[in-house]
Amino acid sequence: MDLFLQCLFVFFVSMVPFLEVFITVPTAIIVFNFPPIVALIIAILGNATSVLIIVLFGGEMNKLFNTIYHKFRKQNKPPKKMNTRVKKTFDRFGATGVCFLSSILISSQVGAGTISTLGVSKRQVFIWTNLGVSSVAIVMATLSVVAEGLVSSLVNL
């Protein structure tokens, strides 16, 4: 496969929620034989692009979906309040902690989308979400390099 297509693959797959750097960094290092720094840069830039889109337009998308949802509802119920688990986590860790931890535990896009609809600063959401993604990417790169060395040493017994 062409090097440019490999870079595009890593970039765009890192934009997909739940795949992100968990899949793209090891694939770039082990399968495409990228240097770890190059794999990190491409994967983090791809993920940061998707997080930026969600942070900038997440509130508007949420309003659109809520408008459509309420328009087609049969009953006239009052809007739901914030999920108690989300509120409890938000109160405990703050916006910074939730952005950072969501990148590690769930998905950076899901976390950024959730937090950006709560009125937190878009800049803060973007920065802390990307710091969390970068941390995960570094761990995945380290594990990929170590695992590749371990597997090749086992095969060459």
VMD Tcl script that draws the C-alpha trace (Angstrom):
set ca {
  {0.00 0.00 0.00}
  {1.21 3.46 -0.80}
  {2.70 5.44 2.12}
  {0.27 8.33 1.54}
  {-2.73 5.96 1.68}
  {-1.39 4.41 4.87}
  {-1.10 7.86 6.44}
  {-4.65 8.71 5.33}
  {-5.90 5.41 6.76}
  {-4.33 6.12 10.15}
  {-5.59 9.71 10.11}
  {-9.21 8.90 9.24}
  {-9.57 5.75 11.36}
  {-8.31 7.72 14.36}
  {-11.36 9.97 13.85}
  {-13.75 7.06 14.46}
  {-15.10 6.86 18.03}
  {-13.97 3.83 20.04}
  {-11.25 2.93 17.48}
  {-9.21 6.11 17.75}
  {-5.62 5.63 18.88}
  {-6.39 2.23 20.40}
  {-6.33 0.69 16.92}
  {-4.49 3.18 14.73}
  {-1.25 3.56 16.69}
  {-0.52 -0.20 16.91}
  {-1.58 -0.66 13.28}
  {0.71 2.13 12.12}
  {3.68 0.85 14.12}
  {3.33 -2.91 13.69}
  {1.56 -3.34 10.35}
  {2.66 -0.26 8.38}
  {6.10 -0.12 10.06}
  {5.88 3.61 10.85}
  {8.30 5.09 13.36}
  {6.43 5.52 16.68}
  {6.68 9.33 16.62}
  {5.17 9.51 13.12}
  {2.36 7.13 14.13}
  {1.64 9.24 17.21}
  {1.55 12.51 15.30}
  {-0.77 11.24 12.55}
  {-3.16 9.47 14.96}
  {-3.33 12.38 17.41}
  {-3.93 14.90 14.60}
  {-6.73 12.75 13.18}
  {-8.38 12.39 16.55}
  {-7.92 16.08 17.36}
  {-9.65 16.98 14.09}
  {-12.74 14.95 14.99}
  {-12.77 16.31 18.55}
  {-12.54 19.86 17.20}
  {-15.52 19.26 14.90}
  {-17.55 17.81 17.76}
  {-16.60 20.59 20.16}
  {-17.45 23.31 17.64}
  {-20.71 21.82 16.38}
  {-21.76 19.47 19.22}
  {-24.07 21.98 20.87}
  {-25.80 22.80 17.61}
  {-26.19 19.10 16.73}
  {-27.66 18.45 20.18}
  {-30.18 21.28 19.74}
  {-31.14 19.96 16.29}
  {-31.69 16.41 17.56}
  {-33.69 17.66 20.55}
  {-35.86 19.81 18.28}
  {-36.57 16.90 15.96}
  {-37.17 14.55 18.88}
  {-39.64 16.91 20.58}
  {-41.41 17.66 17.32}
  {-42.29 14.01 16.70}
  {-43.10 13.05 20.30}
  {-46.72 12.25 21.01}
  {-46.66 13.24 24.67}
  {-45.81 16.62 26.06}
  {-43.34 15.74 28.84}
  {-40.97 18.22 30.39}
  {-37.36 17.85 29.17}
  {-35.18 15.48 31.17}
  {-32.54 16.80 33.47}
  {-28.90 15.78 33.30}
  {-28.24 12.09 33.87}
  {-27.36 11.62 37.55}
  {-24.26 9.54 36.77}
  {-22.94 12.20 34.40}
  {-23.69 14.96 36.92}
  {-22.05 13.02 39.77}
  {-18.92 12.39 37.68}
  {-18.88 16.00 36.49}
  {-19.19 17.30 40.07}
  {-16.49 14.94 41.32}
  {-13.81 15.43 38.64}
  {-14.78 18.71 37.01}
  {-14.68 19.41 33.30}
  {-10.93 18.88 33.12}
  {-11.04 15.46 34.74}
  {-14.04 14.27 32.74}
  {-12.45 15.35 29.43}
  {-9.16 13.66 30.29}
  {-10.72 10.48 31.68}
  {-13.28 10.09 28.89}
  {-10.41 9.91 26.41}
  {-8.91 7.05 28.38}
  {-12.02 5.16 29.48}
  {-14.61 5.58 26.72}
  {-14.04 7.69 23.64}
  {-12.68 11.17 23.22}
  {-15.48 12.12 20.83}
  {-18.21 10.90 23.18}
  {-16.64 12.67 26.14}
  {-16.06 15.90 24.24}
  {-19.59 15.86 22.85}
  {-21.11 15.27 26.26}
  {-19.07 17.90 28.06}
  {-19.41 20.53 25.32}
  {-23.20 20.36 25.60}
  {-22.95 21.18 29.31}
  {-21.64 24.67 28.65}
  {-17.97 24.09 29.45}
  {-15.41 26.22 27.61}
  {-14.77 24.73 24.15}
  {-11.09 25.52 24.48}
  {-10.84 23.67 27.79}
  {-12.69 20.65 26.38}
  {-10.46 20.54 23.30}
  {-7.19 20.87 25.22}
  {-7.92 18.36 27.99}
  {-9.51 15.82 25.68}
  {-6.46 15.91 23.43}
  {-4.12 15.59 26.40}
  {-6.00 12.44 27.39}
  {-5.82 11.11 23.81}
  {-2.11 11.88 23.67}
  {-1.53 9.97 26.90}
  {-3.37 6.93 25.55}
  {-1.50 7.17 22.25}
  {1.88 7.21 24.01}
  {0.93 4.16 26.07}
  {-0.30 2.34 22.94}
  {2.90 3.21 21.05}
  {5.04 1.96 23.92}
  {3.06 -1.26 24.18}
  {3.23 -1.74 20.40}
  {7.01 -1.38 20.31}
  {7.47 -3.69 23.30}
  {4.99 -6.26 21.98}
  {6.57 -6.26 18.53}
  {10.01 -6.88 20.06}
  {8.64 -9.59 22.35}
  {6.84 -11.43 19.55}
  {9.84 -11.27 17.21}
  {12.15 -12.58 19.96}
  {9.74 -15.46 20.65}
  {9.53 -16.35 16.96}
  {13.32 -16.29 16.55}
  {13.97 -18.75 19.37}
}
mol new
graphics top color blue
foreach p $ca { graphics top sphere $p radius 0.5 }
foreach p [lrange $ca 0 end-1] q [lrange $ca 1 end] { graphics top cylinder $p $q radius 0.2 }
display resetview
